[in-house]
């Protein structure tokens, strides 16, 4: 992975409530949450929980706790983004 530039771009993070580097883990997390929040619920559940023989899902890769956290962050993002 390349190293971040000396002065990486900064953007406002809804989840963090402040500007963050576009190279930060905070921004990476927000991008993932924003992507998941934008999916139709059925597709989002497939991505999170997996579909037998078609898609492993985040649950199978990262575990139950990660999916619980992502679902909470998706709800939080939706609330914050709509205000």
N, C-alpha and C positions, 0 to 999 in steps of 0.2 A: 504494500500500500504506500502511495506517495506521502511525503511529509506535507503538512499544511503550509501554506504560504506564510511569510512573516506577518502579514496583516490580513488574515482571512476575512471575507465578507461577514457581516453580521445581519441578522434578521430578527424580527420580533417573534418570539415563541409564545403562543397562546397558553400552552401548558406551564411554561416557566414564568410567564408574566413579565418578561423582560427580553432584551436583545441577547441573542446567543450567537456564537460562531457557527457558520454553516458547516464547519468541520467537526463540531462537537457531538458527543453521544446524545446530548439533550435534543439537538436538532434531528439527528438520525431517528431517535425515538418518536419525536413529534411527526416526522414524515411518515413513519410506519403507522402511527395511530390515525393520522389524517387520511391515509390511503384506506385503512380498514373501515373508518367511519363513513367513507364515501361509497362503500360497496353496498349493494342490496343485502338485506339481512340474511337471506338464504345463502348467498355467496360468502358473506362474512363468516357465517357459522361453518361453512365448508372449509374455509381457509384456517379458521381457528381450531376446529375439531377434527378436520380430516374427513375424507370420504373413502370408504373401503375400496382398495385396489386402484383408486384414481389419484388420490392426493393424500400425502402423509399428514399434513396439517401441523400447525404450530404446536399443538398439544403433544404430538408424538416426538417432536424435535426438542422442544424446550421444557415440556412438562405442564402439569395442571396449574401450578402456581403462576406461571407466566401467562397462561390464558386468563386466569382470574384477574391478574393485574391489567392485562390489555383490555379486557372488557370494562373494567372500572375506568381506565384512562379514556376509552372511547366514549363512555357516557360523560365523563368530565369534560372532554374536548367538545362534545356536542353542546353541552350547557354553556361553556365559556365562549365558544365561537358564535353562538346565537345571541349574545348580549352585546 
